[in-house]
Amino acid sequence: MATESPHTVVPLLIDGKEEAGAATFDVVSPYTGAACWSAAAATERDAVRAVDAAAAALPGWSRVKPAARRDVLLRAADILESRLEESAAYMRAEMGADVGASQFFVVPLSIRMLRDVAGRIASICGSVPVVEDEGRSAMVLKEPVGVVLGIVPWNAPYVFGIRSAACALAAGNTTVLKPSELSPRSYWAIGRAFQEAGLPPGCLNIVSCAARDAPAVVDAMIAHPAVRKVNFTGSTAVGRKVAESCGRNLKPCLMELGGKNSAIVCADADLELAANSIVAGSFLNSGQICMSTDRIIVHASVADRFFEALKKAADQADKNDDSSERPTLVSAASKARVDSIISSALSSGARVLLGSGADDGGHREPGIRTTPTILDRVDETMPVWNDETFAPLAACMTVEDDDQAVAVANRGGYGLSAAVFTEDLRKGLALARKIESGMTIHDEPALPHGGVKNSGWGRFNANMGLDEFLVTKTVTWKD
């Protein structure tokens, strides 16, 4: 395949074979506003065939020895690493990521995640408890769930594709991925790597579809008797619909949903460290990350000094950026929504601390661009404080003490990630215990990843991530 061509068609992957499909849809690059390629549009029938292929492959793959499964995953990681720049280029074309986010963050992280989960396969084991009755014994076994459906988004495709597929495969399951229609070629690159690594046909199937067909295609797969578990990463609004469908079909689901993530800056914080970390957390990948720092809660006694440090950190980050272009958002609809949120906040009394407010149309770069923005003087009634923006946009609020900071952080429905900046470790740990979130902002393969409240349930990564794709079976017998 050529790196970029509007004539390229990204195929489906069903039972180890690439299929062009009966119809296609255009994948429009937010860099140019034009189609970078098209993708095969799966039908409900295609989706059912993909699940059938995964079901047929399950008995064989579930019996493959742990060392052999590990070796397949490690070879796939090596293949992805050898194509790092190519894979990052797909991500940039499809969703507008910059080089730093795509080539030096998302793709390398996905490779580390793949190697990490591969190394954990041999640790899957049950137990032999001692039971009460004389002359009786028992074993507790860990077995694959079965066929797993993964529904994955566009904003960090390699991370989400590996996290969804590799954890399921590592545990002995087979899987079907339904990628976002905005980034099908990035997911195709994952499927190609696994195929070339020797994964048997049918173990990993990838079915993209046009946005209008997604509800019917997803419902058809959730309803399929062979699908035993669903994992979904995406917005809370769509997650509710997926969970509803899973509930009707009595299918367990793992949900990693939206976030409105707070960073608390205490009176004793290292303000330079806090400012640099928050700028990075707010603006990485154009803010299009579920863990993006978008609520900044600052102790009033250090607010003025922190705001100055924040401006300095943003200025330095801008100087370190080799690109002269502003961050790219994934779609015109996303940009319009962000501009509306900023305008609403400003009209309600907020002030621009960094950036230029809602864009005035004076910029002339190609693509869907936006200016990184941080607002202050916001309050808890404003959409900028309550709604996930998925953009390089954050808002600041000042508080009088740490208890008020925690109370503000915990209000609202989300609970994905949070951060606390203090030089007092004991205090920091105490505050972290009080914050209602699934994790702190730091993310790496060895750490369980997931949220609480409207940010979902269940965990990816590490041993807890493997456990999500295993079922427990108890066997007893008379000696």
N, C-alpha and C positions, 0 to 999 in steps of 0.2 A: 504493500500500500504506500502511496505517496503521503508525505507528511500533511499536506494541505491541498485538497482539490475538491471543488463542488461536485465533481462527477464520482467521487469515491462513495461507495455504499458500505456502511458498517453492517456486517451480517449478524444474524442470530447465531447462537451456539446451542444446538440441540443434539444430544446423544453423540457428542464428539465431532459433529459435522457442522460446518458453517453454511447457513442458508440465507439466500437473498430475500426471501419473503415475497408475498404477493403484492405488497405495496411498500412505499417508503415515506418518510417525512424528513424535512430539512432540519439540520442542526445549524442554528444561526449563531455566529460568533459575536459576542458583545464588543469585541475589539473593532470590528468593521461594520457590523449591522448586516452583513451578507452571509449566505450559507457557506460554511467551511467544508461540509460534506453532508450526505444524507444517511439515513439509517433505516434498516429493515423494520417495518411496523408489524409486530406480532399480533395475531388475532387470538381470540379465546381458544380456538382449536390448537394453535401453536403452543399456547401456554399449557394446555392440558397434555400435549405431547411431551413437553419438557418435563413435567412432573412424572409422566409415565416412564420416561427415560431414567430419571433419577430413582424411581422406585425399582426399576429393573436392575440398576447398577448397585443398589444398596446391599443385597446379600453378599456379593463379592467383595466390595470395598470394606464392609464392616468386619470381614474376616481377615483382611490384610494385617500383617503383624505391625506392631507399633514402629519398629525400626524402619520398615519399608514405607509406611506413611510419612514418617519423619523425613526420609530421604527425598520423597517427591516434593514436599513443601520446601525443603532446602534448595533443591534444584530450581524450583520456581522463583525463589528469592534471588538466586544467582542470575537467572535470566532477566528478571526485572531490573536488577542492578546493572547488568550489561547494557540495558536500554534506557537508562535513567533519563538522559536528555530527551530522547524520543518520547517517552511516556509523559514527561513534564510538558513537552510541546503540545501534546494532545489536550492536556488539561488547560493550558493557557488559551488555546484556540477555542475550546468549548465553553469555558466559564469565565475567562478573563483574568485568571490569576497572573501575578507577576512572576518573574524568574525566582525571586527569593522564596516565595510561598510554595511554588510548584516544584522547583528543582532542588531546593535546599531544605525544604521542610516536609511537605506532604509525601512525595514519593520516597525519600529516604526513611521517613517514619514508618511507612507501610512495609518497607523491606525489613526493618528491624522488628516490627510486629510479627511478620511472617516467620522470621527465624526464631523469635521468642516462643511462639506457640508451637513450632516444630519441636523445640527442645523440651517442651512439657509433655509431649505425647506419652513418653515412657512412664510418666508419673501417674497416669490414670490407673487406679486400682480400687478394689473394694476393701472389705474387712471381714474378719472372722470373730464375731462376738461370742462370748461364752453365755449360753442360754441357761435358764433356771432348771429345766428338767434333766434328771439323770438319763443317760442313754440317748440324748438328742443333741444334734449339732446344727449350726447355721452358718451361712455365708451371706454377705451383702455385696451384690455385684453392681458395677457401673457399666451400663450398656448405652449404645447410641440411641438417640431419640427416634431417628428414622429420616424421612425426607424433610429438609428444612427449607422454608421459603424466606429469602432475604430481600427486603424492599429498601433500596438504598438511594441517597440523594446525590446532588451534583457538586456540592461545594468542596469536598475533599475526597474525590472518588476513589483514589487508590487506598487511602486509609479505610474507608467504609467498606470497599469491596473485599479487601483482605480480612478485615475484622469480621465481616459477616460470613464469608465463605470459608476462610482458613480455620476459624474456630470450629465450625461445623464439620469440616473434612477431617481435622485433627482428631476429633472425637469418634470418627468412624461413620459419620452421617454422609449422605449425599445431599446436594442442594441445588436450588434454582435461584438465580439473582434476577430481580426486576429492577434495572437501573433507571435513574431519571432520564427523561427524554432529552435533557440538556447536556448530558455528558456520556453518551453511549460508547464512544470510541475509547475513552479511558477504561471503561469496564471491559470492552473487547480486548484491550491489551492485557488485562489480568487473565482473562480466559485463555488467550493465546499462550501466555507463559505457563499456565498449568498444563495445557495440552502438550506443549513441547517438553515439559518436565516429566511426562509419563503418566499423568493422571488418567485412569481408565475412562473410556467414553461413558457419558451419562452421569458421572459423579458431580460435575459442575456444568450447569446449563445457564445460559444468559439470554433473556428475552426482553428486548426493549420494545416500546410501543409508543404511538402518538399519544399526546396528553389526553385527548378526548376519549381514547379507548382504555386508559389506565384503570378506571374503576371496575369495568367489566372484566378486564384481564386479571386484575388482582383478585377480585371476588371469585373468579373461576378457579384460581389456584388455591385460595384459602379453603374453598368448599371441597376440593379434591380429597377423597378419603386417604390418599397416601401421604398428604402433607400432615406432619405431626407437630410442627412448631413453626411459628412465624417470628422473624425479628425485623423490626422497623426502625430506621433512623430518619428523622425528618421533623416537620413542624408539628406542633401540638394539635393544630386543627385537623390535619390529615391523620395524625396518630389516633385521634378519637374515632375516626371512621374505620380505620384498620382494626382497632380494638373492638369496635362494635361488630364487625364482620367475624372476627375471631370468636367473640362471645357467642354469636348465633351458631357457630360451628363447633363450639367447645374445643377450640385450639388454643393452647398456651401461647403467649406472645411476650417477647422482650422488646421494650420500648425505650429508645433514647431520643427524647423529644427536645423541644426548644428550651432556651434559657434566657434569663434576664439577670446577668451575673454581676455581683457586687464586689467591689474592692474597698475595704475599710482602711483608711489612713489614720492611724492613731497619733496622739500628741507626741509620742516619743519615736515616731517612725524615722527611718533614714529617708528623707524626702527625695533625695536624688535617685536612690534606688527605686522608691515607689513610683516616681514620675516616669523613669525609663521603662519600668516593667509595665505600667499601665498604658503608656503609649504603644508599646509592642503588643500588649494584649488587646487593645482597642482597634488597632489598624492592620494587623497581620491578615493577609488574604482579603484585603479590602473590608475587613470586619465581618466577612461572611463565614463565620465559625460559630458553632453553637455555644462555645465557651467564651466567646469574645467579651471583654470587659466593657460593659456599657452603663454601669451605675457606679459612680465614684462617691463614696461617703467619707467626708473629711472632717476631722476634729476642728472646730472653729478657731482654736488657739493657733493652729498652724496653717490655716486655709490660705492666707495671702502668700506666705512663703512657698507653700506647695504649688499654688497656681503659677508662680513665677518659675519654679522648677519644672512644671509641666510644659510651659511654653518653651523653655530652654531645651527640654528633651525632645519635643516635637520638631523644633528647629534643627537640632543635631541629626535626628532621624531623616529629615528631609535632605540635609546636606550629604548624608551617607548613601542616599538612594541614587543609583546611577541613572535611573530613568527620569526624564523631564516631564513625563506624563502623570496625570493624576490617577488615583485608583479607579479600576473598572468594576462596575456592578454587572450582575448577570443578565439583567433585562431592563428595558425601558420602564416597565411597570414597577420594578423594584426602585428605580431612581425616582419615579414620580411619587411613590409612596414615602420615600425618605424625605424628599423635598417638602412634602405636605406635613410630615411630622415636625420638621424643623420650623417651618413657617407657623404652625400652630403653637409651638412652644414660645417662639419669639413674640407672637401676638398676645400671649398670656403672661408675659413678663420675664421670660428667660433672656439671658445675655450670651452672646458669642464670646467664648473664652479663647478658642482656637478655631481657625477656619474662616469662612466668609458667609456663613448662613446658607440658606437655600440658594441654589445656583441661579444666576441672573441671565444665563444664556450667552455670556460674553466670551466663554472659552470656545476654542475652535479645534480641540483635539478630535481625532476620529474616535468612534465608539461611544459607549455609555460610561461617561466619566463623572466622578463626584469628588468633592473636596473633603478631606478628613476634617471632622468638626467635633469640638467639645463645647458643651453649653454649661453655664452655671446659672444660679438663681432659679433653679427649677423647683417644682413641688410635686407631691405624690398624686396630683390629679391629672398631670400631663401625660399624654400618650408616649412621649419620649422616655418617660420614667417607667412606664408599665408594659409597653409593647415591645416585642423582639423586633429590632430594626434590620438586622442582617446587613450592616453597612458600617463604614468607618465613622461611627457616630456614638458619642458617649455623653453622659450628663452628670453634673456634680451637684451634691447637696451637702450642706454643713450641718453638723450636730454638736451638741454640747458635751457628750460623754460617750463612753464605750457601750453602755447599756442601750442608749438611744440608737447608736449605730447598728447594733444587732437587731433591734426591733424594726428599724427601717429596712434592713437587709432582708428580714424574714417576711415582711409584708409583700403581698403579691403572690401570684400562684406558682411561680417557677421555683426550682430548686436544683439546678444542675451543678454549678461551680461557684466558688467564691475565693477571695483572697483577703488576708489580714497583714498589714504592714505595721510592725512594732519591733523594737529592739529587745523586748522582754519576752523571752520564749514561753515562760509560764503563762503570762497573760495571753499571748497569742494562741496557745493551745486551749486555754479556757474559752476564749472567744470562738475559736474554730468549733469547739464542742457545742456551742449554743446556736451556731448558724445552721439553718435548715437547708443543707445542700448535700449532694452526693459526693462531692470532692472539692479539694482546692484546685486552683487553676492549673497546676502542673500536671502534665499528661505524658506518660511514656508506657511502653509495652508491659512493664512489670507491675503497673498499678491498675486496679479495677476501675472501670470507667462507666459512669451512669449517674442518674439523678433521682430525685424524689419529687413528690407533689406533681405538678403539671409537666415536669421535665421527664417523667417516665418512671420505669422500674426495671430491675434486672441489671446485670453488669456484663460488659465486654472486658476482654484482656485478662491475662494472668490465669491462675487456677480457677478463680470464680467465673471467668469467661468460658473456660472449658466445661465447667459444671453445668452451665446453662444449656449445654447441648448433650447432656447425659441424663439418663433416667436410672433410678435406683430400683433394684430387684432383690427381694429377700427370698432365700431358698433355705428350707429347713428339712431335716431328715432324721430318721432313727438310726442310731449307730449299729 
